[in-house]
Amino acid sequence: MRSKIKRATWVSPWGYTEGWLIAFGLLITGLALQLATGGLDGNALSWPVNLFVGLGFTGLIAGSWLFLRENSLVSWLARVPAAITSIAMVTFLVLLMGFTLQEDAQNPVWVQKLGLSNMTRSWPFLLGMAFFLSSLGMATMKRVTPFKKRNIGFFLNHAGLYTLVLAGLLGSADLKRYTMELHEGEIVWYASDEEGHQVEMPIALELQSFNMEEFNPKLAVIEPHSGRIVQETIPEMFEVDTGNRSEIYGYDVEVVQFLEMSGKVEDRYEPANSFGSAPSALVKVTSDDGTTKEGWVSSGSFMMPHSLLDLDHEYGYALAMTIPESSHYSSDVMVYTASGDEREAKIEVNHPVSVDGWKLYQYSYDERFGRWSPSSVIEVIRDPWLPVVYTGIFMVMFGSVYLMTLGKAPDKKRGETL
C-alpha cells in the first residue's frame, strides 16, 4: 500500500496550510502594531486620502494579476484556499467585536490596548479586510481575463461585493453624524457630536412646531403607594375610548366618556387644548357583588397631577390611566443653507429630509413634556460614499438576477474560487 506523499509548505501551488499561516501571521502582526501605535487614527483616511488609497489598492490588485499572475502568492490569492482562510479570519474578528462592547471606556485596559473595544479602527481588522479584499479582487480578475459572456454574473457579484466592502471601509472616515437641538423661534447653526463638542454647520434650522400623535392610553390596576401595576392584571389592560368595556381583576369596567385633551375643574374634567392638557376618562366600575362606583381617572401631565379611582380599600388597589405612548412625531422647520436658500420642511421619523448632501432625521424630543415638548432633536448625517455603497449593492443584485435568469455559472474546477 502506497503512503500518501505530504506536500511541503510554501511550495507552489499553495493550499490551506499557507492560508492559515498567513492569517495567523497577519493577526499577530496586527496586534503588535496595535500595541506599538495605539491603533489607527479614524481621520487618517478621510477625503481625498481614502480615494487615492482605494484607487491605488484596486490598481495594485489589477496590475499584480495582469503582470505577476505566475507568482505563487498572486495566483494563490485567486483560489479557494485564500478565500476560505480570509473569510475565516474576518469572521473571527467580527465575532470578537460582537462579544466585546465597542466604544466603551469601561472595558479592561488590555482589551482597549489590543483594539478589541474599537475593532473597526484596529490594525488586526485592517489587515484582515485587506487579506479578504485581495483574495476577492484577484478572484474577480482571474474570471474576467479574458472576459467571457458567461462570466458576467460572476463579475457583477464579486466586483459588487468588492465595491461595497471597500467603499464601506474607506467611507467611514467621511461619515459625519451630529445632533441639533432646536427650540421654537431660535435659529440653530451648530450641532453636537457624540462627545458633546459643538460643530458649526453649513445649514441652519429653525423649529416652527413640534407635532406628536399618541395612542390612546390604557386602564390598569395599580398599587397607589408604589405606583406599580398589579402584575397579573397586565394582560387585562385595555385601550381607553368612549364605550369600551372589559373586565379587569374581577371588576367590570366601562368607559363612559373619554377626553383626549382635558383640564380639571373642581372634581371633574372638561375638554381643553391648552398647554399641559392631559387625557382623562369617566369610568364606571362594577364589582362582583353588584356595587357600582363611578369617577374620573387621568394620566396627568407635567402641569396636572394624575387621578385614580379607588377600587379596594382592604388591599389598596386603584384604577389608573397609563401615560399615552407616542405613535408618530415630527418637526416643522425652516431650513437655511449657506447659499442663501430658505425652505420649509417636515422632518419625520424614518422620513428624512435631504439638504445639500445632509440627511435630516427626527431623532428625539423632551420626553418630560410629551406632546408639549418645547424642543426637538434632529439628527444630521452626511455620508458621501453612500452612492458607491449602493452601486455595489445593485451590482450584486443584478449579478444574482443574471445568474438566475440569463446566465449559467461555469463548471467549477478543483482549486478555483467560488
C-alpha angles and dihedrals in degrees: 000000000000117000118231112256111235114227115234117243119254091019115126128286093048120210141180096309092062089045094056091045091051092048092049091046092051090049093051091044091050093050091048091051090046092055092044099046103025094237138297126312107245091215096047092093098044123130127333095009092062091054092054091045092051094048092044094049092048091046091050091054093047093045093046092054095044096049107017104035091125090061112109094233095045095047091044093053089062093056136085098258091059092047093049096046094044091050090048091052094049091046090052091052092047090051090052088051090051093052094047126068107244123223090007117140090196092072116111115272094247091054091054094045092053090051094242092130092053101032100161090059096045130105095236091056092047093050092044092053091046089054092049095046092047091054092045092047094048092048089052093049091048092056097045099046102106095019118229129183093236089061096060093098092046091049094049092049097046098036089046092052090047091051092046096051096040094048091047091053097043095040096054091084091056095048109112120192121178140154128227120202110210130196125191113271095011125111110219120196099167134072137194128238126217091277094051096254115146119238125191111236131213088227132052130208132203119195112226098173141343115222130196135178118198137200115243111269122247135234118243140171112240142176102247096207092057102022090228122142113242100255099223092053096059094093089051096055112118137190119269115240134135109280096014113137134182144144120261123183091338095312123115105227124192126183105224096179134001124199114192092197121021148145130220118253112185105303098344140057128243130193112272136160100193129127109293097016115156137201118261139175138201106224135186118211123196119191128207093268092055096256111149128207128181130191149126127278127187136175089220125209141231087288101035130053119235121255126222134192114221113232108173124017092190096059097023097236122157138185113245140178117235122230109267116253120226116251097183137356135181144165130234106213141172112231122210121189132199089248090061099257119144128192142156119244139178112221113201136177109274090003106089126189119228119222123171094328095318125112115216116206130184100243111170146314140215101293092194089073100034112191089002093059110149091204140048129199117219123193115216119198132182120188110165092179094058094095089056090050090050089050089057092048093051091048090055090047094049091046091053092048091048093052092048097045114018110012136062119212112238120247111273118236121208111270096024126117123264 
